[in-house]
Amino acid sequence: MNLYLRYFDKEALVHNVDEAIEFLCGIPEIGMNAEMEADIRDYAASEIFYPKRYKVRPRVYFIIIKTTADTMLDFKQKKAIHPVINSAPDRRDSVSSVVARLPEQRPGWYEGILDFKRVVTIPATGKHEYRDTHFEVCCKANSGQDCYNRIVEHLRGRVDSRSQFPSARGKNFQFRYLGMWK
């Protein structure tokens, strides 16, 4: 695995971590230290393929990208795309299947779980702040979307109107069909 490094107009494609450290030590503004070197070594050894950026000073960063490209030209032309990890497409498929099941009409009991930002008053100061709140309920509904709508409608009457509710299609809402009502 090779590493692409860029700091403004200075860039390099190196073949190991030692070359990357050497390149970064050649840029005095970066201020390479033992902690940063250890973090770069950990990043290079990990299975993470996301680019990593390091703060040099406020709003100034350098970036490191893992790549299988052997030359700078290959990297620039995106000829060396890293292999796709099997778990990512499976997770994306499961999320899309949940979104597809959301409007599916299936009357019965649903378990709904909603994580939202609730506005609460701090008694000591009288000011307000957002707090992450976890809410679980079993309710009668006709679909996953109906379950979400019933939860939000119930909460809107009981929490501050400035509270923020996530989308039904997001990761902060989950539902499970429990069975037909009697």
N, C-alpha and C positions, 0 to 999 in steps of 0.2 A: 504494500500500500504506500503510495506517494502522498506528499503533502504540498498543497499550494498555499503560499503565504502572500498577503498583500497589506502594505501600509502606504496609503496615498498612491504615489506613482512607483513605489518600490515593490517589486513582486518577484517571486521565485517559485520554482517547482523543484522540490528536494525529494530524495529517495529514502531518507530516514530521519529520525528525530534529532540526531546529533547535528546534521546539516541544517535543520530548521532552527535549532538553538543558536548555531553559529551565525546564520543569516540575521536573526533577531538581535544578537549581541552587536552586530555591525551597525545597528541603528541606535544612536545614543538616546533619542527621545523616548524610546520604549522603556528603558530602565529595567533590563532583565534582572530578575532575582531568583533565589532558590525556590521560592514558593511558586512563581510563575513557571519555572522550568519543570517542576514536579507535576503541575497541572497539565502542561503541554504533553508531557510523557504519558500521563494517565489518559488523556484524550486520544492520543495516537494508539495506545494499546487497547482502547475500548472498542466495542462493536458499534458505536454511534457513528452514523454517516452524516449527521447534520453539521453544517458549518459552525464553527465556534469563533466567537469574537471576544477580544480582550480589551479592556478599557485602559487607555494610556493616560488620558486626562478627560475632563468633562467634554462630552460629545465628540471624542476622538478615539477611534478603535483601530486595531489591526485584526485581520481575519485569517483563520486557518480552515482549509477545506481538504478532506480526504478524497483521494482520487486514484483511479487505476491508470490514468494517462501517463505515458512514458515521456512525452515531450510537452512543452508549453503550447505548441500549435495544436496538438491533440486535445489538450485541456480546453483551449479557447474555442475549438470547434465542437466541443462536447461529444467527442468520439468515445470517451471512456466513462460511460454511465455506470455507476456502481450497481451491483446486483440487488434486486428487490428482495427484501426479507419476507418470507411467507406469511408471517403473522399480520403484517400491515394490510394486505388486501382482504384477509379474512375478517379483520376488525371492521374495515370499511364496508364490507358486504353485510356484516351483522348490523351495523348502524343503519345502512340503507334499508335493510329488511324491517327494522323497527319503525323507521319513518314510513315505509310502505304499509305496515300494519296499523298505523295510527288511525286512519279514517275507516278501517274495516269494521263494518257493522256486525257486532256480536254481543247482543244484550246479556247482561249478567253482572256478577260481582267483579270488581277490579281492585287490585292493590295499586295505589299510586304513590310515588315518591317524588317530592319536589324540593330542590334546594334553591332558596331565593335570598335576596338581600332585603332584610327587614330594617326599617327605620325605628330606632329606639331612643328614648330620652335618657341621658346620663343624669341621675338624680343630683349629684354633687355640683354639676355646673349648669344644668338646665339646657345644655346643648344636645343636639341629635347626632347620631352616627349610624352607619350601616353595619349590620351584623349578619353574617352568614347564618341562615336558619334552615334546618332540616325538618321537613314535614312529611309524615306518612299517614295514609288513610286507606280504609277499605270502603268503597262506595259502590252503589248501583249506577251503572252507566251502559250506554249502547255501543261505545267504541272507546279506543284509547284517547282520541281527541275529546270526546264527551267527558271522560274521566278528568282530563286536564282542565277543561272548562269549568267543571263543577268544583274542582279544588281551588282554582283561582277565584271563582265567584265567592266561594266560602271565605277565603282569606281576605279578599278585598273589603269585606264588611267587618273584619276583626283586627286588621293591622293599619298602620298609618298609610295614608294614600300615596305617600312618596316612596313606599316600598317598591322594589323592582322584581318582576317575575320573569323568569327565562322563557324562551320559546319552547313550545311543546316538542319541536324537532331537535332541540339541543341535548347535550349530555346531562343537563341538570334536571331532566324529567325522565322518569322511568315508570313503566306500568307493566302489570302482569294480569292476565285474565285468570280469575279464580274459579269460575263456573257459573252455571245458570242460576238465577234467583228462584226462590220458591214462593 
